[in-house]
Amino acid sequence: MIVRESRGKDLRRVFKYAARIGENANMDDTLVGPCYLVNTGFSQASDVEICHAQAALEAIADSRPDLKYTVLHLTFSPPPDRSFEAAREECLEAYGRAAHALNVSDRIAFLAFHSPRSPDNQIPPTHLHAVIALPCPETGQSVSMHRLRDRLFAVSDIPSTAGFTPDRSSRMPNQPKQSQQQEPNQNYTPKSTPVASTTQPGLPPARRKTKRRKRDRGLEL
């Protein structure tokens, strides 16, 4: 399972892309469906119109304009050899684990599956888009984004924001740097440095003057 994540404040743009509405309605690479609304009392988006679902998520995101991030967009991509039913089950299970790991299990979210339009062309394969409104609808409190990608490793093999990246488990561990010892130069000969003489020829060496220290006689009465 590959999970991609992105964070931002423009929930409208992300929702239109996931639901393929507005300027994204003419994108013919994938088909949308089925769709789900989470934590709204509806089991599927068919129970409520898409425009009403969009209005609900936008109202929640707009309730906290002071937040740095008001929307979290997750994309779940199972292996391409999965059938639609198998991919659907794996994606929904992965979303549940990711929501629990990111502490967004109680947030209102819009889930939309994208599947290939043509059965002969399986690119892109079936995948799930999750648009999560980060503010709590009751308290307005958001969730921490600290080490979000690290927490996604619990539910995915390769989390990334763009494209495929090697799995962390396949990365080589940090090798300690070996100290490079320079081999001695065989042609090197040390140069002798002449030492200046402090005595004149024919005279005995000068005696070093030492300063005599005064004896401490203590306190005289």
C-alpha positions in Angstrom: 0.0 0.0 0.0 1.4 3.4 -1.0 0.1 6.5 0.9 0.7 10.0 -0.3 -0.2 13.0 1.8 -0.5 16.8 1.4 -1.6 19.5 3.7 -3.1 22.9 3.0 -5.8 25.5 3.5 -7.7 25.3 0.2 -10.2 22.6 0.9 -12.3 23.6 -2.1 -9.6 22.8 -4.6 -8.8 19.5 -3.0 -12.5 18.5 -2.8 -13.2 19.4 -6.4 -10.2 17.2 -7.5 -11.3 14.2 -5.4 -15.0 14.5 -6.5 -14.2 15.4 -10.1 -16.4 18.4 -10.1 -16.0 22.0 -11.3 -12.9 22.5 -13.4 -11.9 18.9 -12.8 -15.2 17.5 -14.2 -13.6 17.0 -17.7 -10.7 14.8 -16.5 -11.4 11.5 -18.2 -8.5 9.4 -16.9 -10.5 7.8 -14.1 -14.1 7.2 -13.0 -15.3 8.4 -9.5 -17.2 6.0 -7.3 -18.2 4.9 -4.8 -17.9 7.9 -2.4 -18.3 7.9 1.4 -18.8 10.5 4.1 -17.2 9.7 7.5 -18.6 10.8 10.8 -21.6 12.7 9.4 -24.3 10.1 10.0 -24.3 9.0 6.3 -22.7 5.7 5.2 -22.3 6.8 1.6 -22.2 10.0 -0.3 -25.2 8.8 -2.4 -27.3 9.5 0.7 -26.5 13.2 0.4 -25.7 15.4 -2.6 -22.0 16.1 -3.3 -22.6 19.9 -3.1 -24.0 19.5 0.4 -21.0 17.4 1.4 -18.7 20.0 0.0 -20.5 22.8 1.9 -20.2 20.9 5.2 -16.5 20.3 4.9 -15.9 23.9 3.7 -17.8 25.3 6.7 -15.7 23.2 9.1 -12.4 24.2 7.4 -13.4 27.9 7.3 -14.3 27.9 11.0 -10.6 28.1 11.9 -8.9 30.5 9.4 -6.1 31.0 11.9 -4.8 27.5 11.4 -1.8 26.8 9.2 -3.5 23.6 7.8 -7.2 23.1 7.6 -7.3 20.1 5.2 -5.4 16.9 5.0 -5.4 15.0 1.7 -4.4 11.3 1.7 -4.2 9.0 -1.3 -4.1 5.3 -0.9 -2.8 3.2 -3.8 -2.9 -0.6 -3.5 -0.8 -2.9 -5.8 -2.1 -2.6 -9.4 -2.9 -6.3 -9.7 -5.7 -6.0 -7.2 -9.3 -6.3 -8.3 -11.7 -3.5 -7.5 -13.3 -5.2 -4.6 -9.9 -6.2 -3.1 -8.5 -2.8 -3.6 -11.6 -1.2 -2.1 -11.3 -3.3 1.1 -7.6 -2.7 1.4 -7.9 1.0 1.0 -10.8 1.4 3.5 -8.8 -0.7 6.0 -5.7 1.4 5.4 -7.7 4.6 5.9 -9.0 3.3 9.2 -5.5 2.6 10.4 -4.1 5.9 9.1 -6.9 7.9 10.8 -6.2 6.2 14.1 -2.5 6.8 13.8 -3.0 10.5 12.9 -5.7 11.1 15.5 -8.3 12.1 12.9 -10.8 9.2 13.5 -13.4 11.7 14.7 -13.0 14.2 11.9 -15.4 14.6 9.1 -13.9 13.2 5.9 -14.9 12.7 2.3 -13.7 9.4 0.7 -13.8 8.9 -3.1 -12.5 6.0 -5.1 -11.0 6.5 -8.5 -10.8 3.6 -10.9 -9.6 3.3 -14.6 -12.2 4.4 -17.1 -11.1 1.8 -19.7 -10.7 -1.9 -18.6 -7.9 -2.2 -21.1 -5.9 0.6 -19.6 -5.2 0.1 -15.9 -3.3 3.3 -15.5 -3.8 4.8 -13.0 -5.0 1.8 -11.0 -7.8 1.9 -8.5 -7.0 4.2 -5.6 -8.7 6.1 -2.8 -8.7 9.8 -2.1 -9.5 11.0 1.5 -10.2 14.7 2.1 -10.2 15.4 5.9 -11.3 18.6 7.5 -8.8 19.0 10.4 -10.8 21.3 12.8 -13.1 19.4 15.1 -16.7 20.3 14.3 -17.6 20.6 18.0 -14.5 22.2 19.6 -12.7 23.6 16.6 -9.4 22.1 17.8 -7.1 20.8 15.2 -4.6 17.8 15.3 -0.9 17.8 15.5 1.0 17.4 12.2 4.3 16.5 14.0 6.1 13.6 12.3 3.0 12.9 10.2 5.0 11.0 7.6 6.6 8.8 10.2 3.3 7.9 11.6 2.0 6.9 8.1 4.7 4.2 8.0 2.5 2.2 10.3 -0.1 1.7 7.5 2.0 1.9 4.3 5.1 0.7 2.7 6.1 3.8 0.8 4.6 7.1 2.0 5.4 10.0 -0.3 4.0 13.3 -1.4 4.9 12.9 -5.0 5.8 9.8 -7.0 7.4 6.6 -5.8 10.3 6.5 -3.4 12.3 3.5 -2.1 11.0 1.9 1.0 12.6 3.0 4.3 13.3 -0.6 5.2 15.4 -1.1 2.0 17.6 1.8 2.7 21.1 1.1 3.7 21.9 2.1 7.3 24.3 4.9 8.0 27.8 3.5 7.7 30.4 5.0 10.0 33.0 7.1 8.1 36.3 5.3 8.0 39.3 7.5 8.7 41.5 7.7 5.7 45.1 7.3 6.7 47.6 8.8 4.4 50.4 6.5 3.4 53.8 7.9 4.2 55.8 9.2 1.2 58.8 6.9 0.6 60.7 9.8 -1.1 60.2 12.2 1.8 63.3 13.1 3.9 62.9 15.4 6.9 64.8 18.7 6.7 67.2 19.4 9.5 66.7 22.8 11.0 69.9 24.6 12.3 69.7 25.5 16.0 71.1 28.9 16.9 73.9 28.7 19.5 73.5 30.7 22.6 77.2 30.6 23.6 80.2 32.1 22.0 83.1 29.8 21.0 85.8 29.5 23.6 83.5 30.6 26.5 81.8 28.4 29.1 78.0 28.2 28.7 76.2 31.0 30.5 74.6 30.1 33.8 70.8 30.5 34.0 69.8 33.1 36.5 67.2 32.0 38.9 65.2 34.3 41.2 65.5 33.4 44.8 62.2 33.1 46.6 61.9 34.7 50.0 61.4 32.4 52.9 58.1 32.7 54.7 59.1 33.4 58.3 55.5 33.6 59.4 54.1 36.2 61.7 56.7 38.0 63.9 55.5 39.2 67.3 
